[in-house]
């Protein structure tokens, strides 16, 4: 599939999407060259061979003659914000052959990515990439990513009462229920479909990492599952979900037993620090990191707020602002919106030219506000061009509460 790029493509270069075995081999070559020795070509190959929700359209390339010299991948996801489902386009595997760097090729690919995502109705573009670089494309850190904790095995309790066995196909229904229950505490979380469960199990890969999976039972009853790997005398827990939080101590005891069987000395987890099992480990003395963050861009801020309408109305209904009738003028400095509520319902959002200076909504800071990553108070402290005046601070806190998010990998 070819198209003429409308951006500043250098002469002799062209945008391309793969459509043949030869094209995909060229895509793998880009990844090998850009990420030498990191196995990124294997990640891309896994998407191509196993991801049922991806097609040729998800792969973006720049060609110089017949050589592919830059590429990136759009990985489709579904996220939920306070009950409202959004289409998410993750930008991954972003690479340029070294001798073609600093030519603006990734800027061209980013433009193509945004146009395609907008045309296909995606609400958010996200990535888990390197620090700072993607700010130039409008991204802002807005959801927690890459949690880690570590504890010595001997700090966990003995007295195993639960049992573990290898996870199999028939365990998915219980595991899905445990996963969804664990996600209820997060303002932002992912949706794992049946096809993604299948892909992860068939490939033994979670995100970009290998795993094995175990089901934990009490008698014949499933009470938890976890995805794990071993490395350097440590049992690494990549994902864990329980039937309810009260099983944390018993699950910890079971995991100690499983680790000791393999001669392992440490437990390392990749779980959110807000997770019940993580909190138990922290109480037992686990060391924790400062997490990184998903970088997020809102493609259509007005459309995004409209999609959040049910969540905004629910927050009002559960607060002292129940039945609110009010118009808020939000000045995002590059654009402005008038957001109108009647009897607690969001009835209209309109672009305006004069929003005044009551709600100064730095557009990058506002991404963090809307996704619960930072509180209104924290943002006012950090950004002089983000402010809330005329006594509206409590209302903004109700509409956009600070609450952690966590994304379980969907590939």
PAZA-611601 format. One record per residue: x, z, y of N, C-alpha, C, O in turn. Coordinates in steps of 0.02 Angstrom, whole numbers, plus 32768, in hexadecimal, padded with zeros to 4 digits. Layout:
<nodes>
XZYXZYXZYXZY;...
</nodes>
This chain:
<nodes>
802B80007FC4800080008000802C8000803E8056802D8046;80257FCF8069804C7FC980A6801F7FD280E27FE47FC380E0;803C7FE9811880197FE68158804D7FE1818E80867FF88186;803B7FC481C680697FBF81FF80657FFF822680308012823F;809E8023822B809E8062824E80978057829980B7802B82B6;806D807F82B8806180788300809380A08329809480998366;80BC80C9830880EC80F1832B812E80CC8334813280908326;816280F0834A81A280D0835A81CD80C4831D820580DE8319;81B4809D82ED81DC808D82B18215805E82C58209802B82E4;8253807082B3828B804482C582847FFF82A482667FFA826F;82A07FCB82C3829D7F8882A582BD7F89825F82F17FA88254;829C7F66823182B57F6381ED829D7F9A81C082AD7F9B8184;82777FC981DC825C800181B582107FF981B181F17FDB81DD;81F28015817D81AA80118177818E804D815181B1806C8129;8150805D815F812C8092813A8112807580F88100803A80F4;8112809E80C480FE8086808280E180BE805980F680F8805E;80AF80AD802F809780DB7FFB80A780BD7FB7809E80807FAE;80BE80E57F8880D180C97F47809480AF7F21805E80CB7F26;809F80797EFA8068805D7ED2808180427E90805B80237E6B;80C0804E7E8080DC80347E41810F80657E26812580937E49;8122805C7DE8815680867DC9819680817DF281B880B47DFD;81A780467E0781E4803C7E2F81E180637E71821280827E85;81A780627E91819F80887ECF81AB80D37EC381CD80F47EEB;818E80EC7E8E819581347E8181DE81467E6F81F5817D7E80;820181197E4E824881267E41826E812B7E82829C81537E89;825C81027EB3827C81057EF5826B81477F18829481637F3A;822D815E7F0E821A819F7F2A824481D77F0C825C82037F30;824D81D67ECA827782087EA982BE82057EC482DE82397ECE;82D781C97ED1831B81C17EEB832281E37F2F835582027F3D;82EE81DC7F5A82F081FE7F9B82F782497F91832082697FB2;82CF82647F6482D082AD7F59831382C37F3D832C82F87F50;832F829C7F0F837082AD7EF383A682AD7F2983D282D97F29;83A3827D7F5583D582777F8A83CD82AD7FBF83FD82CA7FD7;838E82B97FD3838082E98009838A83317FF2839E835C801A;837C833F7FB2837F83847F9883AC83857F5A839683977F24;83E983717F63841683697F2A841C83A97F02842D83DE7F1C;840D83A47EC1841583DD7E9483DE84107E9783E284437E75;83A984057EBF837484377EC6833684287E9B830884517E99;833583F07E7982FE83E07E4D82BD83CD7E6F828883D07E4F;82C083BA7EAE828283A87ED2826483697EB4822783607EB5;828D833C7E99827283007E79824583137E3E821482F17E2F;8257834A7E1B822E83617DE381EB837C7DFA81B883737DD9;81EB839C7E3581AB83B57E51817E837A7E608142837B7E4F;819983477E818172830C7E92815982E97E53812082D37E4F;818482E47E22817182C47DE3813882EA7DC2810B82CB7DA5;8138832C7DC6810283547DA980C083457DCC808C83407DAB;80C2833F7E0E8084832D7E32806A82E97E19802F82E17E0A;809782B87E17808382747E05806682717DBF8035824E7DB2;808482957D91807082917D4B803882C07D38801682B57D06;802D82F67D5F7FFF832A7D497FC8833E7D7A7F97835C7D65;7FD0832F7DB97FA083487DEB7F6583197DF07F6B82E27E0B;7F2C832E7DD47EF283027DD07ED182F47E137EA982C67E19;7EE2831C7E477EC283147E887EEE82EC7EB87EDD82E77EF3;7F2682D07E9F7F5382A97ECA7F5682617EB17F4E82537E76;7F6282347EE17F6781EC7ED17FA081CE7EFA7FC581F17F1C;7FA6818B7EF77FDB81697F1E7FD8817B7F68800B817E7F89;7F9B81887F817F9381957FC87FB481D77FDF7FBE81E1801B;7FC682027FB07FE382427FC2802E82407FCC804D82737FDC;804C82067FC4809582007FC980A681D18003808F81988006;80CF81E9803180E081C6806F812A81B6806E815481E18062;813B8177807C8181816180798192813680B58167811480D2;81D2813680C781ED810580F6822080DB80D0824B80F580AD;8218809980D68245806A80B48273804980E78260803A811F;82B1803E80D182E0801480F782F27FDA80C983197FE3809A;82D77FA080D782DC7F6A80A782B57F7E8069827A7F8E806D;82D67F7E802F82B57F927FF182C97FD87FDB82B97FED7FA4;82EC7FFC8007830380407FF682D68074801882C8806F8053;82BF80A57FF1829B80DD800E82CD810E802A82FD81228009;82C38122806A82F6814D808982D9818E80A782FF81B880BE;8297819680A6827881D580BC823381DA809C821381A8808E;821E8218808F81DD8220806E81C38267807881E882958089;8182826E806D816282AF8068812382A7803D810E8270802D;810682E1802B80CD82E27FFD8095830B801C80A2833F803A;805782F38015801C831A80287FFD83387FEA7FE583157FBE;7FFF837B7FE67FE4839F7FAC7FA183BD7FC07F9E83E97FEB;7F6A83A57FA37F2883BE7FB77F1B84047F9D7F2A84147F63;7EFF842D7FC77EEB84717FB37EA784807FD27E8E845C7FFD;7E8A84B77FBA7E4F84D37FDA7E5D851C7FE87E7085427FBC;7E53852F80277E5A8574803B7E16858E80537DEA85678065;7E0F85CF80537DD385F0806B7DE6862080A27E168646809B;7DC1861F80DA7DC9864F81107D88867681157D55865C812C;7D8A86B481007D4F86E081057D1186BF80E97CDB86C18108;7D18869F80AF7CDF8681808D7CD38638809C7CAB86188079;7CF5861C80CE7CEA85D680E07D2385AA80C57D5D85B580D5;7D118579809C7D438550807B7D5B851880A87D3484F780CB;7D9D850D80A87DBD84D980D17DE784AB80A67E0384C08073;7DEB846C80BB7E18843D809B7E5D844380BB7E64844280F8;7E90844B80917ED3845880A97F038423808E7F0384138052;7F2B840780BB7F5E83D680A87FA383F780AF7FBB840280E7;7FC18406807680058422807A803883E9807D803683BB8055;806683EE80AD809C83BF80B180D783DB808980F28410809A;80EB83B88055812183D1802B8155839C801D814B8360802A;818D83B2800181C283857FEB81D68354802281D783188018;81E48370805D81F483488098823F833A80988267836880A1;825282FC808E829A82ED808982AD82A980A48287827A80A2;82EB82A680BE8308826780D7834D825F80B98374828F80B7;835D822480A383A08215808A83D2822680C183C9821280FA;8408824C80B28434826780E6844C8235811B844C82468156;845F81F98107847A81CA8138844581AD81678455818A8196;840581BC815983CF81A3818583AF81DB81AE837B81D181CD;83CE821581AF83B1824D81D483BC8244822083E6821D8235;8396826A8246839A826A82908386822782AE839E821382E3;835A8204828B833F81C582A682F581CB82B782D6819A82CC;82D9820782AF8292821182BF826381FA8288822781F28294;827D81EE824B825281D58215821F820881FF81E681F681EF;8232824881FE8201827B81EA81CB8283821F81928296820E;81DB8277825C81A7827982908173824282838137824D828A;818B8207826F815D81D0825F813281E3822380F681D78223;8151820081EF812C821381B480FA824B81C480C3824C81A8;810E827981F080DF82AE820480A282918228806A82A7821D;80AD825F82528075823F82738047821E8240800A82248245;806381FB8210803B81DC81DB8014821181B47FDA820781A3;8035824781A68016827E81807FDA829981A67FA482A28189;7FE282A581E77FAB82C0820F7F70828F82137F3682A3820E;7F80824F821D7F4A821D82227F23821A81E07EE6821A81E0;7F47821881A97F26821581687EFD8254815B7EC482508145;7F1A828F816A7EF582CE815E7EB682D181887E8282E88170;7EBA82BA81C67E7F82B981F17E4A828981D67E0F829A81D4;7E5F824E81C27E30821D81A77E0D823581687DD38224815C;7E30825D81407E14827681017DF082B981087DDA82D680D6;7DEA82D181467DC2830D81517DE4834F81417DC283818134;7E26835081427E49838F81377E4383BA81767E4383A181AE;7E3D83FB816B7E36842A81A37E79844681BA7E83845081F6;7EA68452818C7EE6846F819B7F1D8446817C7F15842B8145;7F568442819E7F95842C81817FC18469817A7FC5849181A9;7FE284718142800B84AC8137804C849781158051846180F8;807D84C3811980BB84B880F480DF84FA80EB80D3852B810F;810C84FA80BA8133853680AC817D852780B881A8853E8092;818C850280EC81CE84E680F681FF8513811B81F3854E8126;823784F4812E826E8517814E8258853281928229851A81B0;827B856681AB8269858481EB827185548226829E852A8227;8246855C82568249853F8299823D84F4829D821A84DD82CA;825B84CE8270825B84858276821584688283820E843B82AC;81E284828261819F846482648177847982A1813F846282AA;819284A482CA817084B5830981688477833581378470835A;8198844983308194840C8359815883E18347814583B5836D;813C83ED830B810283C782F580C183EF82FC808D83DA82E3;80C48429831F8088844F832D8076848582FB803E849F82FD;80A5849782CF809784CA829D80A8851082B680D5851882DF;80838541829D808D858782AF808585B28271805A85A58247;80AF85E5826A80A98613823280668637823780568654826B;803E863682007FFB865282077FDD867081C87FA6868B81CA;8000866C818F7FE9868D8151802786A6812C805986838128;802386E28112805C870080F0807286D680B3804886B88091;80B386D680A680D086AE8070811086CF8056813486EF807D;811D86C88015815C86DF7FF68166872A7FFD819987418017;8136874F7FE4814087967FDC817187A37FA2817787797F75;819387DC7FA381BE87EF7F6C81C2883B7F6981C5885D7F9C;81C388567F2C81D0889D7F2281FD88A47EE6820188787EBB;822088DD7EE2824F88E97EAB825289337E9A8254895D7EC7;825189427E5A825389877E438276898A7E00826F895D7DD7;829B89C07DF482BB89CA7DB3828589D97D7E825589FC7D8C;828F89BE7D43825F89C87D0D82538A127D00821B8A267CF2;82888A3A7D0382818A817CF182598AA97D23824C8AE47D18;82458A8B7D5B82198AAE7D8A81CF8AA67D7A81A48AC77D97;81C18A7A7D4A817C8A707D3681698AA07CFD81968AB77CD9;81298AAF7CF581148AE27CC4811A8AC87C7C81168A8C7C6F;81248AF67C4F811F8AE77C0780D88AF67BF080AD8B087C18;80CD8AEE7BAF808B8B007B95805C8AC47B9380238AC97BA8;80758A8C7B79804E8A4E7B77800D8A577B50800E8A6E7B17;7FD58A457B6F7F948A477B4D7F748A027B4A7F4489F87B24;7F8E89D37B717F74898F7B707FA189637B447FD889777B31;7F8889287B347FAD88F87B0C7FB388B67B317F8A88A67B5C;7FE788907B207FF1884E7B3F7FF9881A7B08801688277AD3;7FE087DE7B157FE887A67AE77FEF87677B117FDD87677B4C;800887317AF4800E86F27B197FCA86DA7B327F9886DD7B0E;7FC986C17B6F7F8D86A77B8F7F7A86657B6F7FA6863C7B61;7F3A86597B637F2586197B477EE985FD7B6E7ED0861C7B9C;7ED585C17B5A7EA0859C7B7E7E6085C57B867E3F85C07BBA;7E4E85EB7B547E0E86107B567E10864B7B857DDD86697B93;7E4B865C7B9F7E5186957BCC7E4586837C157E4186AF7C40;7E3D86427C247E39862D7C6A7DFD864A7C8F7E02865C7CCA;7DC486507C6D7D8886677C8F7D9186AF7CA77D8186BF7CE1;7DAC86DB7C7C7DB887207C917DED87227CC87DE687477CF8;7E2286FB7CC07E5886FB7CF17E4086E37D357E5386FF7D68;7E1586B07D357DFA86977D747DD286CD7D977DD686D57DD4;7DAA86F37D717D83872A7D8E7DB1875F7DAB7DA4877A7DE1;7DE787707D887E1687A27DA17E3887887DE17E4187AE7E11;7E4B87487DE07E6C872B7E1B7E3E872D7E577E5387427E8E;7E0087187E4F7DD187167E877DC4875C7EA17DBD87667EDD;7DC0878D7E757DB587D27E8C7DF187E97EB57DE8880A7EE9;7E2E87D87E9F7E6987EE7EC47E6E87CD7F097E8C87E87F36;7E4F87927F107E53876D7F4F7E2287877F847E2787757FBE;7DF387B17F707DBF87C87F9E7DDC87EF7FD97DBD87F2800E;7E16880D7FD07E34883780057E56880E803C7E6A8829806F;7E5C87CC80317E8187A280607E52877A808C7E20875E8075;7E63877680CC7E3C874C80FA7E43870380E87E1286DD80E9;7E8086EF80D67E8F86AA80C37EA986AA807C7ED886CE806C;7E8C868280527EA6867B800E7E9886357FF37E73860F8012;7EB586257FBB7EAF85E27F9E7E7785E17F6A7E5E86147F55;7E6485A47F587E3385987F227E5685727EEB7E72853C7EF6;7E56858F7EAF7E76856D7E777E40854C7E4B7E15856E7E2F;7E43850C7E467E1284E67E207E2484E57DD57E5B84F77DC2;7DF484D07DAD7DFE84C97D657E39849B7D567E6184A97D2A;7E3D84637D7B7E7384337D6E7EB7844F7D7F7EE9843F7D5F;7EBA84797DB27EFA84987DC57F0F84CC7D917F4A84D07D7F;7EDF84F57D7A7EEE85237D427F0E84FC7D087F41850F7CED;7EEE84C47CF77F05849D7CBD7F4B84827CCA7F7684867C9D;7F5784677D057F98844C7D147FCE84817D11800384767CF4;7FC184BB7D2E7FF284F07D2D800285077CE6803C85137CD5;7FCE850D7CBD7FD985227C787FFE84EE7C50802A84FF7C28;7FED84AF7C5A800D84797C338056846F7C46808084607C1C;806584787C8680AA846E7C9E80D384AE7C9E811084AB7CA3;80B184E77C9880D585277C9B80F885317CDD812E854E7CE0;80D885197D1380F6851D7D5580C585397D87808B85247D89;80DC85687DAF80B485887DE380D6857B7E26810C85967E32;80B885517E5080DD853B7E8C8115850E7E74810884D87E59;815285237E7F818C84FD7E6881B385247E3381EB85117E22;8195855A7E1881BA85877DEC819B85887DA6815E85847D9F;81C5858E7D7281AC85927D2E818D85D77D20819F86097D3F;815E85D97CF2814186197CDF812886177C97811C85E27C7A;812286537C7B80FC865F7C3E80C2868C7C5380C586AD7C86;808D868E7C2B805386B57C3D803D86E27C04804186CF7BCA;8027871E7C16800E874E7BE57FCB87697BFB7FBF87747C37;7FA087757BCB7F6087977BD77F6987E07BC27F8587EE7B8D;7F50880D7BEB7F5488557BDC7F0E886C7BC77EDD885D7BE8;7F0B888F7B907ECB88A47B747EC888EF7B677EFC89107B5D;7E8C89097B687E7D894D7B527E4E89457B177E1389377B1F;7E6989507ADB7E43893C7AA07E3D88F17A9F7E7088CD7AA2;7E0088D77A9C7DF5888F7A9F7DE188777AE57DD5883C7AEF;7DDF88A57B157DC688947B587DFF88807B867E2F88A67B8F;7DFC88447BA47E2F88317BD67E29885D7C147DF288677C2E;7E6188777C2C7E5F88A17C687E9088877C9E7E8D889E7CD7;7EBC88597C8D7EEC883E7CBE7F1088027C9F7F0D87F87C62;7F3187DC7CC97F5F87A97CB07F9A87A77CE07F9487BC7D1A;7FD2878F7CC8800B87857CF68034874A7CE0803887397CA5;8053872A7D12808086F27D0880C6870A7D1780D287297D4B;80F486FC7CEB8136871D7CF0816E86EE7CDA816386B97CBE;81AA87057CE981E786E27CD5821E87167CD18217874D7CEE;825487077CB0828D87367CAF82CA87147CCC82D686D87CC2;82F1873C7CF0832D87217D118359875B7D258342878A7D46;839987597D1483CA878B7D2983B287D27D1C83B187FC7D49;839F87DF7CDE838A88237CC8834C883C7CEC834088787CF0;8324880E7D0782E788227D2A82AB87FC7D0E82AF87C27CFC;827388207D0B823288017CFC821387EF7D3F8204881B7D67;820887AF7D4B81ED87987D8A81A387897D818190875F7D59;817987AC7DA6813187A27DA3811C87747DDC812087877E16;810787387DCB80F487077DFD80AB870E7E12809A87007E4B;808187247DE4803A872D7DF4801E87627DC5803087657D8A;7FF1878C7DDF7FD187C07DB67F8E87CF7DD57F8887D57E12;7F5B87D67DAC7F1987EA7DC47EF988167D8F7F00880B7D53;7ED488487DA67EB6887A7D7A7E6A887A7D807E4E88637DB2;7E4988947D4D7E01889A7D4E7DEA88C77D867DB988B97DA8;7E0E88FF7D907E0489297DCB7E44894F7DD97E7189537DAF;7E49896B7E157E87898A7E2C7E9C89C67E037ED789D97E02;7E6D89E67DE17E7C8A237DBB7EAB8A177D817EC68A467D65;7EB689D87D6F7EE289C97D377F2C89C67D4B7F5689BA7D21;7F3C89D07D8A7F8089C57DA27FB489ED7D7B7FE789D27D66;7FA78A2D7D717FD98A577D4E7FE08A427D0580188A3E7CEB;7FA98A347CE37FAC8A1F7C9D7FCE89DB7C967FF489D07C67;7FC189AE7CC57FE3896D7CC4802E89767CD0805689547CB0;804089A27CFD808789B07D0A80A989CA7CCC80E289B77CBD;808789F67CA780A38A107C6980AD89D97C3580E089D67C14;807C89AE7C2F808189767C0180BB89487C1480E089327BE8;80C2893A7C5480F8890E7C6B813C892E7C5F816C890B7C4F;814189707C68818089917C58819189867C0E81C989757BFE;8160898F7BE3816B89867B9C8181893F7B8C81AF89357B64;8160890E7BAA817288C87B9E81B888B87BB781DD88937B97;81CA88D57BF1820D88C97C0C824388E97BE0827788CB7BD4;823689257BC8826789487B9F827289247B5C82A989247B41;823E89057B41824588DE7B03827888A77B0C829A88947ADC;827E888D7B4982AC88557B5782EE886C7B75831788437B8A;82F888AE7B78833688C97B93833E88BF7BDE837688B87BF7;830688BD7C02830788B07C4A830A88F27C7182F189257C5A;832888EF7CAC8335892C7CD2830B89327D11830389697D2C;82F188FB7D2A82CC88FC7D69828A88D67D62828388A97D38;825B88E87D8C821E88C27D95821F88A67DDC822788CC7E0C;821888657DE2821388457E2381D088217E2781BC87FF7DF7;81AD88297E5F816D88077E65816C87D97EA2819187E37ED2;814087A87E9F8133877B7ED680ED87867EF180D087597F10;80D187C17EE5808C87D07EF7808887E97F3F80B788067F59;804F87DE7F5E804287FA7FA1804D88457FA0803C88677F6F;8068885F7FD6806F88A87FDC802C88CB7FE2802889087FDA;7FF788A57FEF7FB388C17FF37F9288C57FAE7F5D88E47FA7;7FB088A67F7D7F9488A77F397F9788ED7F1C7FC689127F29;7F6488FF7EF57F6089437ED97F9C89537EAD7FB5898B7EAF;7FB289237E867FEC89307E5B802B89387E85805489647E76;803289107EB9806C89187EE7806B895D7F07809F897D7F0C;803189727F1E802C89B47F3E804189EB7F0E80608A1C7F22;802F89E37ECF80438A157E9D808F8A157E9680AE8A4A7E95;80AE89DA7E9280F789D77E8D811989F47ECA814C8A167EC5;80FC89E77F0581198A037F4381168A4F7F4181458A707F57;80DF8A6B7F2980DA8AB47F22810F8ACF7EF381268B087EFB;81248AA77EC281578ABC7E92819D8AAE7EAC81CE8ABC7E88;81A48A947EE881E58A8B7F0681FF8A447F09823A8A397F16;81D48A137EFD81EA89CD7F00820289BB7F4681E589D07F78;823889947F49824F89787F88822989377F95821C89107F67;8217892C7FD481F088F17FE5821388CA801D823C88E58042;8202888B8022821F8860805581F08858809181B78870808F;8208883780C481DE881F80FA81CB87D880E881F787AD80E4;818B87CA80DC8178878780C48184875180F88186875D8135;818B871580E0818F86D98109814786C5811C811B86EF8118;813B8687812F80F78674814280E9862A813581158600813C;80AC861C8122809385D78122808F85C0816B807785E48196;80A78583817780A1856581B98062853981BA80578511818C;803A854181EE7FF7852581EF7FEC84FD8230800285118266;7FC984C582297FB2849F82637F678492825B7F51847B8226;7F4184A1828F7EF98493828E7EEF844D82AB7EFD844182E6;7ED6841F82837ED083DA82997E9C83D082CF7EA683AB82FF;7E6383F282C87E2B83EB82F77E12843183077DE6844A82E4;7E2C8451833C7E188497834A7DCD84A083527DB284D3833C;7DAB847083727D628478837A7D3F847683367D1584A08327;7D518445830D7D34844182CB7D44847D82A07D1A84938278;7D80849882A97D9484D482847D67850F82967D4E8533826A;7D5C851A82D77D31855182ED7CE9854782D57CC7857782C3;7CD2850982D67C8F84FB82BD7C88850C82737C558527825E;7CBC84FE824C7CBA850F82057CBA855A81FA7C9E857381CA;7CD9857E82297CDC85C782237C9C85E9823B7C9786268238;7C6B85C282537C2E85DF82707C0E861482447BFE864A825E;7C03860882037BE3863C81DA7C0C867D81D87BF086B481D8;7C4E867781D67C7986B281D67C7586D782197C718714821A;7C7686B282507C7186D182927C2E86F582997C2B872D82B4;7BF886D682827BB686F482877BB18733825C7B918764826F;7BD0873182217BD0876B81F57BF687A582157BE087DF8211;7C2E879782357C5587CB82557C2D87EB828E7C2E88288297;7C0A87C282B47BE087DD82EA7BA9880982CD7B9C883F82E6;7B8887F182987B4F8814827B7B63885982607B398886825C;7BA28860824D7BBA889F82307BDB88CC82647BFB88FD8253;7BD288BB82A47BF388E082DA7BC088F6830E7B8488E98307;7BD8891783417BAC892C83787B9388F083A17B6888F783CC;7BAF88B483937B9B887883B87B65885183937B59881683A2;7B44887083647B0D884F83407ADA883483727AC6885783A0;7AC587F583687A9487D683947AB187BE83D67A8B87B28405;7AF387B783DA7B1487A484197AFB876184357AF487318410;7AEE876084757AE38722849A7B17871F84D27B1587478501;7B4586F084CC7B7C86ED84FC7BA086AA84F57BA2868D84BF;7BBC8693852D7BE68658852C7C2D866B853D7C3A868C8570;7C5C865785137CA38664851D7CC5862385317CBD85F08511;7CEC862785677D1385ED857C7D5C85F885697D7D86248585;7D7385D085397DB685D8851E7DE585A3853A7DDA85678531;7E1885BA855D7E48858D857D7E86858985507EAF85B7854F;7E8D8552852C7EC7854785017EFF852385257F30850E8506;7EFA851D85677F2C850185937F3384B5858C7F3A849285BF;7F31849A85507F32845185477EEC843585427EE183F9854A;7EBC846185337E76844F852E7E4E849085357E6B84C68535;7E0C848A853A7DE384C685447D9F84BC85227D848485851F;7D8484F485087D4384F384E77D15852785047D2B855D851A;7CD5851785047CA0854785137C7D855684D07C61852A84B0;7C7F859584BC7C6485AB847C7C2785D684897C2D860C84A7;7BED85BF84737BAE85E084857B8D860084497B8485E18414;7B7A864084517B558665841F7B108676843B7B0986888475;7ADD867184107A99868884217A7E86B183E77A7D869A83AE;7A6986EE83F67A4E871B83C27A7D872083867A678722834D;7ABE872383947AF0872B83607B0286ED833A7B2986F0830A;7AE786B3834E7AF68674832D7B218647835A7B1686448396;7B518626833C7B7985F583617B5085B683687B4485938337;7B3B85A683A57B0D856E83AF7B2F853083CC7B1484F983C6;7B6A853983EA7B8A84FD84077BD3850B84177BE58542842D;7BFC84D8840C7C4184D884257C4A849684497C3E8461842D;7C60849984877C67845C84B07CAA845D84D47CC3849184E9;7CC7842184DC7D02841A85057CEF8421854E7CBB84068564;7D18844485747D0C844B85BC7D4D843F85E17D83843F85C3;7D48843486217D84842686497D9B846386707DD684698681;7D6D8492867F7D7F84CD86A57D69850B867E7D2F851E8680;7D9A852A865C7D8A856586347D9B85A686587D8E85DC863E;7DB785A186947DCC85DD86B77E0685FF86947E2985E1866B;7E10863F86A57E49866386897E3486A7866E7E5686D98679;7DFC86A7864B7DE486E5862B7E0286EB85E47E1A872085D1;7E0086B485BF7E1D86B2857C7E55867F857C7E4986438575;7E92869785827ECD866B857F7EE4866785377F028696851D;7ED7862D85187EE0862784D07F1B85F984C07F1185C084A9;7F59861084CB7F9385EA84B57F8385C984727F7485ED8441;7F858586846D7F6B856684307F93857783F17F77857783BB;7FD4858583F87FFB859683BE7FEE85DF83A97FEA85EE836D;7FE8860B83DA7FD7865083CA7F91865483AD7F83867E8382;7F64862883C37F1F862A83AB7F1A861983617EEC8631833F;7F4885F083487F4885E383007F50862482DA7F2F863082A8;7F7E864F82F27F89869082D27F4C86BD82D97F3C86E282AB;7F2A86B983117EED86E1831B7EB686CB82EB7E9786F482CA;7EAA868A82E87E72866F82C07E7B867D82767E4A86858252;7EBA867F825E7EC6868A82177ED786D282067EED86E281CF;7ECD86FF82377ED68746822A7F1D875D82237F298795820C;7F4D873382357F948742822B7FAF8775825D7FDA879D824E;7F948772829A7FA787A182CF7F6787B782F37F37879282F9;7F6987F5830B7F2F880F83307F3087F583787F6487E08391;7EF787F883977EF287E783DE7F22881084067F4387F68433;7F27885083F87F54887D841D7F9D886884157FC288668446;7FB2885883D87FF7884383CC8006880283F1803D87F9840C;7FD787D483F17FE2879484127FE5879A845D800C8778847E;7FBC87C684797FC087D284C1800487EE84D5801F87DE850A;801F881984AA8060883684B88098880184B480C6880184DC;809287D4848380C787A4847580C6876784A280FA874A84B1;8089875384B98082871484DE806187208521802587318523;8085871A855880658722859A802D86F185A8800186FE85D1;802C86B885857FF78686858F7FBF868D855B7F9686618554;7FBF86C585387F8586D7850E7F6A871985297F8C874C8526;7F2C871885427F108756855D7EC48755855A7EA587208556;7EA88791855A7E60879B85577E4D87CA858F7E6588028592;7E2287B385BD7E1087DA85F87DC487E885F97DA087D585CB;7DAF8809862E7D688819863A7D48884186017D0D883985F3;7D70886C85E27D55889885AF7D408876856F7D1788918549;7D5B883B85617D48881785257D74882684E97D6C880884B4;7DA3885584F17DD3886184BB7DB28878847A7DC588608444;7D8188A4847E7D6188BD84417D398885841E7D38888283E1;7D19885A84457CF4882284287D2387F284047D1587DC83CC;7D5B87E284237D8C87B584037DA787D583C37DB387B28392;7DB1881783C47DC9883A83887D978834834F7DAA882F8315;7D57883783607D238830832C7D2087E883127D1C87DE82D5;7D2387B8833E7D1F8772832A7D5C875C83017D56873482D3;7D96877783137DD4876182F37DFE879E82DF7E2F87AE8301;7DEC87BF82A87E0F87FC82947E5387ED82767E5E87B88258;7E80881C827D7EC08819825A7EB4882E82117E9B88658204;7EC6880381E37EBE8812819C7EED87E581757EF187AA8183;7F11880081437F4387D881217F2587A080F77EEB87A380E2;7F4D876D80EC7F3B873680C07F6D873180877FA4874D808B;7F5A870D80547F898701801C7F7386C37FF67F3886BC7FE5;7FA186967FEA7F9286577FCA7FB186567F847FED86527F7C;7F86865A7F517F9D864F7F0D7FA786047F047F7C85DC7F17;7FE085F17EE97FF185AA7EE67FBC85827EC07FA285987E8D;7FAE85477EDB7F7B851A7EBE7F9B84DB7EA27F7D84A57EA4;7FD884E17E887FF984A97E66803284C57E3D8055849F7E1B;
</nodes>
